[in-house]
């Protein structure tokens, strides 16, 4: 055994001793940091002093000296790991070395005591939470380092003593659930194999075989180290060795020797929220003497597997489930591999034979009920063909779902993205998992960010969580990007302002120990898998998905979706998309139940589906289909079926805005329809903006003299006039009229419509009205507009009698043609009332003027008489004119 001896100036010397002649020594327990630990060769060479691991060596040497110990031991540099024989000997001797140490110093690199705390042991509140969450309690090798030494003391990163195994006994028990008698030094042989196994259930190691090798001292056995054999076979060898030791005692059965869980991931110490769902799972599945099954389903990335993993560990810790199995249903191969591992751990007879029926063997073993209670997590059951389909194209072959065990002491929990699969697996027992609440999302982001100061920008944090729609996977991915690139939350948000960066950000890979390494953990890839599954399973649903990717994601009427398929197929297609949580149906009141169904698509799914189409070079095709469909449904204004076509306008506007995928002519055509519909709704300002966009596109692609360009000019002039912008409207109409007379001729209806806009040409308005009545008819909206315009013109010229007749004609027809509440109808009535008032006012003015004129004449004659009398000396007071 080699020990370190402290020299002057923080140098150290390695000294070798025979096992029978080892002096008193201290020993260090710690967690390793990759690339920062000082190795045996570096210590011998006098290098490695710039590593953080060297500080730990100095700390241990200093503490040993303070405790009067000349020697100490640190695993990183006292073992020459380049020699396999020495490494094997050291691992098999490790428990004994810790057991013989005078003191064990536990160095917690992730626990820091504030500098102003003079007595850390008296003020646990300053470090208790960090102590509870310390990584040291999650590692496999530290279990024996906690239990073997006679004296264990805990220290913070800055070297402050926190307490001992005795003084912190309650805290350690709460964290580890290790019996207090074991913490007080009672022989570990007094505890059952099952209980000792449970102490290691949640602990992890860097190498999978070390999950077994770190238990050698706990059970007092020795094994040769075979790195590469895998955890399952190492466990089998450990069990065989333990069984030999216990042979003849009759104290324990073989199945008591099981490692209590087959979980592929360590417990996620950063797990937050979902308290209600965890409580529901525990209440529904765990306190039961009957076989129960349940399925968690929800959108990809919402945290189904994370919830199932946390539930699994709670089942182990809180509810003493001795066996928890994890079966990935990603494919038939992953299912069978997991079953094989379960069979090996259970030592099922015949499981390792070449032609073994692994499915049947494991099912039968777990169904017997003799192994005690168990929980099985069947994760990622997204593809119905994996569990519910037959194999090898043989309809008579057994389905994987038929190979699941059934026992009163067993429980199965499935996770899936598909509501349909959930309904097929557990029809009456389904838990839908939605996005996190805002509070939970903030908590998750806080746990994931390494720089907590970033959370001080609360506005940016709220904005980011809104962008990510509180989706757990998106939050974890964003936090990883922020951490890895050392940017602020607002800096991350700003990246979304650049075109195309959303796809790049959501496709950014990141490490996540709680997700399958062989599967891409990104948000984009998660949904791409679902998209591909839908395309294979439900072609009409795939078409709906592609179509919705090109329209607005909010308030999607079912009647807008591409026609095709039977009514049943349409219902099933919508069920597929809602089943994957890609779309959600809008709630309707009782009165609306017989009306059309409306849907919303998840914002991030909408983005991802567009990227998916781009990746398959299909977005332009589907954008074209969306344009064609909207041109079928959106009219050129008017009021027929207004309640229906109004629901299509936002989608037409969205599609017209797809400048990178939609032809400019098609965009202009849609905008023209939208603008006319907006005008029909009285949304004149919006109509003006829409027609300006259409005009710009048509002038660019078709030229100013093209008929479609002239139509846009005409509609823009109408929109301007309807807003009272008469000068701008007149200028536009004069320009339009000149071009129309050249291109279309004077008697074309469109030319006539433009002629009616002049307010300074009564003759032209009369001509326009006459021609409109002949060409378009008396009740045509354009004819009524000519009536309305002429009425206004005549009223402005005080020709009220004829003006009022025209107003009455327009007011009588507009309610039928446009609707009683249409803005033009209301405006016409208002102008009619004003014209009536003006007529009465003018009549009163004319009467008063006539009276004033007569009085003035009389006053003029009286004045002449008075002046004449005054000339001859007669005063006028006696002859005043009355």
DAHUPE-V513564 format. One line per field, one symbol per residue. burial: 1 if it has 9 or more other C-alpha atoms within 8 Angstrom, else 0. A space follows every 10 residues. Layout:
BEGIN
burial: ???
END
This chain:
BEGIN
burial: 0111110000 0001001000 0001111111 1000011111 0110000100 1111011111 1001100011 1111011111 0000011101 1111110110 1111111111 1110000001 0001011001 0001011111 1111111111 1111111001 1111100110 0110001101 0110100100 0011011111 1111100111 1111111110 0010000011 1111111110 1110010000 0100001111 1100011100 0001000100 1100110000 1111111111 1111111111 1111111000 1111111111 0101110111 1111100100 1000010110 1111111010 0011111111 1111011111 1000000011 0010111111 1111111110 1110010001 0010110001 1111110110 0001000001 1011100111 1111111111 1110000011 0110110000 1110011101 0001000001 1111111101 1011100111 1111111111 1110111101 1000000011 0111011111 1111110000 0000010111 1100111111 1111000111 0111111011 1011111110 0000101110 1111110000 0101111111 1111111111 0111011101 1111101110 0110100011 1111111111 1000100111 0111011011 1000100010 1111111100 0101110110 1110011101 0111011111 1111100011 0111011111 1011101111 0101110110 1100110010 0000000000 0000000010 0100010011 0000010000 00
END
